[in-house]
Amino acid sequence: MVNRADQAMIPRRLLGALANDLIRSSWFTISGQEPTAVSQATLCAWLARHEPQALYGARWLLYCKDWLRLQLTGKVGTDITDAGASFTGFATRNYEPRLLQVLGLGDDLMDRLPQLKGSAEVVGAVTREAAAVTGLPAGTPVVAGCHDVHAAAVGMGGIDFRQVSLIAGTFSINQVMTNTPTLDPRWQVRASVLDDRYLAMSTSPASATSLEWLIERLAPELIELASAQRRTPSEIALEEAAAVMDGPSRVFFQPFFYGSPTGKETGAVLAGLRGWHSRGHVVRALLEGVVFNHRWHVDALRSGFAIQPPARLGGGAARSPLWSQLFADALRIPVEIVDTEETGARGAAVLAGTGIGVYASIPAGVANTVRVVRRHEPHSASARQWTRPTPPSRRSPRGWCWPTPRSGNRSSRAPPRTAQASSDSQFAGAGATGRAGRHRLPLSTAAGHQLWTTRR
């Protein structure tokens, strides 16, 4: 038998074996992204090799929302944003048989891919059987819906050209809406819910969920204390961090418990602790480490797109004014918070309203529903601290940590700090900027210094 830990690694092993072949076979230039361990393409390739009866015995390959649609309406289908994660071309907005051929899946799998519809398109109605189970009125229209981060961009109003939307939750999601499908291994280019736009997203599984890990594993007493005070453990942890925000602490944190932008070799790191540091200093370093990871992604996007501030922030970090301010300081652009914590659910509602004619268009739905309730301007003093140079330091035993000065010569593999392009530029292929794993990665420091890590 295979235990759960081994099961989680199976797609990653396959991914490592396929990645180079896929890129050489034009997967990247056709799909607009590199394959990931969680994509339908990678999972199907594994099933084809190890459990072909499960794959080819299925009639349809559906995403979660599409299975729900099938149960509600009896109709099969998906939308371009979910399908765009695997077997579609970003330019054609349709299935590409060449991508299946690269995986060795064969043309017969094309018959198992559901029909594509627009995200706001009505695709059926609630059946009597579904109405009896769910309590929904029979005949209620059902729209196709979309991928969760696309819905979040709609729900926080991040649909204008060159506008950045950030989601700080389980994943570090950093995305910009564009009409130019610029390709780079550091981000994915996918068709958006709007026919004339693409969503370029730079992501890694390393964001606000790191705070949950810290509380559950290292500070479980906060859970009991929060219950007694009728608060959340995160609120108490954030208060402890706020109490030590003034002045340097020199505690460093990399939030890579579950993965990083540079690959599986980079893990989480907590360094620089001294006897006088408190739990608040550790939480502060964690907050800054998460923010620096988002900054790495945003800096990558800045190298290919002329980003137009302000940025919109959602996810768990958006609930905290302290954490939201750190985003503004580190990114050096204003950050806005909208009037709902469930931006994905609101985005889905906007699509539904557009589909049945309540809103004339998706932009009209956004204009009617999204309101900014908080705006964080970059604090000049804090912004200077976050980019202040550090003196040379001795190399660590594993050789992963090096300070980078604020100015001067830097490795050409490091992502730029600010956008240099005056307009969206187009360049195709992995050779334009190099492999994602070769870019240096910022390591947080509560002292306000910027450090970078790089894979050996």
N, C-alpha and C positions, 0 to 999 in steps of 0.2 A: 504493500500500500504506500501511497505518497502522502506525506503529511501536508498540512496547510502551508507551511513555510516553503516547501518544495513546490507546491502548486503555484504559489505566487511568483516563483522564479522561472517557471517554465516558459512563459511568453518572453521574458527578458533573455533567456538563453537563446531562444529562437531569433529574437531581434538582433542579438549580437552576431549570430551566424548569417543573417540575411542582409544586414544593413549595407555593407559595401556592394554586394551584388545588386541590391535594389537601386542604389544610387547610380551605379554604372549602367544599369538598364533603363535609365531615364525616369525612374519612379519620381524622383524629386522634381524634375522639370515638368512632368505631366500633372502631378497631384498638387504641387506647391508646398510640399512638406515632407519631412522625413518620417518613416514609420515609427510608431511608438509601441511600447509593450501592451498598451491597453486598447489599441485600435482594432476594429473589426477585421482588418486585413491580416494583422499578425496572428490574431486568434484563429482565424479561418485557416491560415497556413499551418498552424500547429495541429489543428483538428484533422486537416487533410493528411498529414504525415502520421499521426498517432491514433486518431479515432475517426477514420474516414466514414465509418458507418453512421456516426452521429451527424457529421456535416452533410453528407450526401443523402442521408435518410430524412433530412428536414425539407419541408416544402418552401419555407421562406426564411430569410435572414433579416430579423427585425431588431430595431433598437427598443429601449424600454417604453418610450412614449408611443411607439408604433404598435406594440403589443396591446397597450391600453386602448388605442384607437380601434384595433381589431375587436377587442372585447365589447367596446361601446357601440360600434357601428356594423361589425361584421365585414368591414372592408380593409383591404391590405394596402399599405403604401408608406412612404416616408417623405421627408423634405430634403432640400439640397444642403442645408447646414449640417445635419447629422450624416447624410451620405457623403458629404465632403471630407469626412475624417478618414475615408478609406479608398473607395473604388471610383471616385469621380475625378475629372480633370477640372482644375480651377478655372481654366479659360473657357471650356465648353459647357460647364455647369451640367454635365451629364456623365453617365457611366462610361468608363474607358476600358474596353476589353484588354488593351495592352497591359493594364495594371494587374489583371488577373493572370495573364500569361507570365508576367515576371515572377509571380508566386507559384507558378506551376499548377494553378487551380483548374485551368481548362475553361472552355467556353460554356460548358454545361452549367456552371455556377451562375452564369448571367440570368438564367431562368429563375433563380432563387432570390434575386435582388428585387425589392419592391419598386413599384412605379414612383417616380419623383413628382412632387407637387410643390406649389408655392407655400411658404410657411404660414401665410394668412389666408390660404385658400380653404373654403369649406369642402370637406372630403366625405361627409356623410352625416348621419343623424343618429341619435340614441335610439336603439331598438327597444321593443317592448320588453324583451328578456333582460336587457341591461337596465332598463328603467325599474323593473321589479327588484333587482339586486341593489342598485345604487340609490334609488329614490329620486333620480333625475327624471324630469318629464320626458316621456317618449316623444321623439321628433326634435329634440333639442339639437341645433346644429353643432357640429364638431369640426374644428379647423385642424390643419396638419400640425401646427406647432413647430418648434425648432430646438436646436441644441441649447443646452442650459446657458452657456456663456454668451451666446448670441441674444438670448432672451434677456439676460442681465444687462447687456449693453442697451437694449431698447428700454428696459425698465428704469435705468438711470439717466436716459437721455443722451447716450453716447453714440449717436448715429450721424453726426455731422462729419463732413470730410475733414480728415486730419485730427479729429478729436480723439483723445485718449480716455479709455475707461479701464479702471483697475478693480480687481476683485481679490481681496485679501481674506481667503478662507482656507480650505484644505489645500488648494493649489494657489500659487502665485500666478494670477492671470493678468496680463498686460496687453492691451489690444488697441489698435488704431484703425479707424475707418478710412478707406482710401478708394480711389477709382483707378489706381495704378498697381497692378499685381507684382510688386517688387519681390524677388525671391532671395532668400538667405536661409541657411540652416538654423539660424538662431530664432527663427519664427516660422509660423505656419500661415499660409495664405489660403483662405477659404471663401467661397461665395457667401455673401451675407443674406439677410432676410430681404434686402432691397436689391432689385435686379441690376442696378447700375453701380454697385459698390462691393468691395471686398473687405473682409475683416482680417487684418494681419495680427496674429496673437503670438506672443512670446511667453512661454509658461514653464513652470516647474512645480513639483509637489512639495513646496516649502514655503508656507506662509503662516497665517494666524493660528492654524491648528497646532503649531509648535508650543503655544502657550498652554493649550490643553494638556499636551504631553508633559510639560514641566510640572503643572499642578498635580496631575494624576500620579506621576512617578516620583517626584521629589518633594512635593508639598501637599500631600493628601489631607493634612489637617485643615487646609483652607476650605475644603469641601464641607467638613463638619461645621466650621466657623461660619461659613456663608449660609448654611441651612439655618443655624441658630439666629442669624441676623436677617434672614429672609432676603438675602442678596445672592449674587453669583460669585463663585470663586475668582473669576476673572476680574471683577470689580475690585476686590480686595487686593489682588496682585498688582493691578494697575495703580492703585493708590500707593502701594509701597514703592513702585517705580517712580511715581511722581514726586515722592518725598526726597529722592536722591538725584533728581535731574540736574541740579545746579553743580557745575564743576565736573572735572574728569573723574572717571573711576577705573579706566583701563581694563575693563572686563570685556573680552571679545567673545562673540557667539556667531557660529555658522548654523543656520536652521535646517540642515540637510538630513533630517531623520529618515525621510522617505524618498529622497532623491535630490538631484541638483541639476542646474543647467549644463554642467560639464560631464554628466554621466554618473554611473553607479559607483565609481571609485572614490568620489568625494563624499565624506560623511559629515555628520554634525560634529561641531567642536565648541567647547566652552573653555576658554583660556584666560589667564591673567588674574585669577582670583588671589586675593590677599586676605590676611587675617582680619582686617578691618572692614571688609566688604560684607554687606548684608544680602538677604534674599532680594531686597529691592534692587540692588545693583545687578543681580543676575537677571531679574525680569527686565530691567532697563536694557541690558545688553541684548536680550532676546528680541525685544521690540525693535531695536535698531538693526539687529541682524536680519530680521524679516524685511524691514524697509530697504536695507541695502540690497537684498536679493531682488526686490521689485525694481530698484534703481538699475541693477545690471540689465534687466530685461528692457526697461524703458530706454536706457542708453543704447542698447542694441537697435531698438526701433528708431531712435533718433538718427542713427547712421543711414537709414534708408528712407525715412519719411520726414517731411517738415511738420513736426507736431505743433498743433495749435492749442495753447492753453485756454482755459483751465482744464485739469483732469477731473474726472468723476471717479469717486471711490465708493466701493460697496464691499460687502462681506463683513466678517466679524470685527476687523480692525476699524471699520467706519463707525462703529458704535462708540468708540473712545475718542473724545476730542484730543487727548494727549497723543495717541497713536496717529490720528489723522494729521496733526500738526507736524509730526516727525516726517510723514510722507511729503508734505509741502516743503519742509526744510531740506530734505535730502534730494528731492527732484528739482528743487529750485523753480517751481511753478505753483500757482494757486491750485488748491485741491477743494472740490466741492462735494458735499454730502446731500443726498436727496431725501425726500420725506417718506421713505419706506425702507425697512431692512430686507424685505423680500423682493429685491429688484427683478429676479428671474420670474417670479409669479406675476408681477405687474407686467413684465414684458409679454408673457403669454396672454394675459388679459387684453393687452393692446392689440395683439395679433387677432384674438378672437373678435374684439370689437370692430377691427378693420374688416375681417372676413364677412361679418353679417351686416356691414354698412353703418354701424354706429359712428365710425370715423371714416373720413373720405380716403385716408391713406395712413400708413404707419407713422410718418412724420407728424401728421395731424393728430393722431392718437397720443404721441409723445408730448406734443405741445399742450394737449388738454389734460394730461395726467401727471406729468413730472414737475415737481417743485423743489428748488434748492432751499434747504433749511439751515445750512451751515457752510461757511467758506473760510478756508485757512490760507492766509498769505504767508509766503516764506519769510521767516525771520532772518534778517540779514546777518545778525551776529551768529545765529545757529548755523546758517548756511555756510558761513566762512569756516566755522569750526569743523563742519563735516567734510570740508575739502582741504583742511590745513595739512601741510606736509609733515611727515614724520622723519626723524633722523634714521640713517641706516641701522638695521638691527641684525643680530646674529641669526643665521639660518637655523630654522627649527630642525629637530632630529629627522623628521620625515621630509623636510625640504618643501613644504607646501605654502609657507607664509612669507610674503615679502612686502614691505611698505612701498608705496608708489608716490612720488612727489606730486605736488599740485600741478607743476608745469615742468617743462624740459622734455628730454627725449624719453619716450616710452616705447615699449614693444609694439610693433605694428599689429600684434595679435590682440591687443587690448581694445575694448570697445571705446568709442569716442565719448567724451563727457557731454558735449552739447551738439545739437543738430547743426551741420554745416551746409546742408543742401537748402537752397531757396525754394525748391519745389520737389514734388515726388519724382524720384529718379527710377529708372528701370534697368535692372541688370539681372541676368538669369544664371542659374546654376550654382553649385556649391563653391565653385572656384572664385566667385566674386569676393567673398570675404573669408573663406577658409572654413574648416569644420568647427562646429559649435564647441567641441571639447577643447579647442586650442585657445579660446578666449579666456582671459583672466577674469577671475570672479572676486567681487568685493567681499571682504570679511569685515563685519561690523566691529566697531570699537566704541565703547561708551565714552571714551575720551574725545570723540569727535574726529579721530584720524581715519583716513581711508587706507585700508590695506587691501591687497589683492592676492588671491590664490590662483595657482595654475596647476594643471595636471602635469605630472612628470613625464 
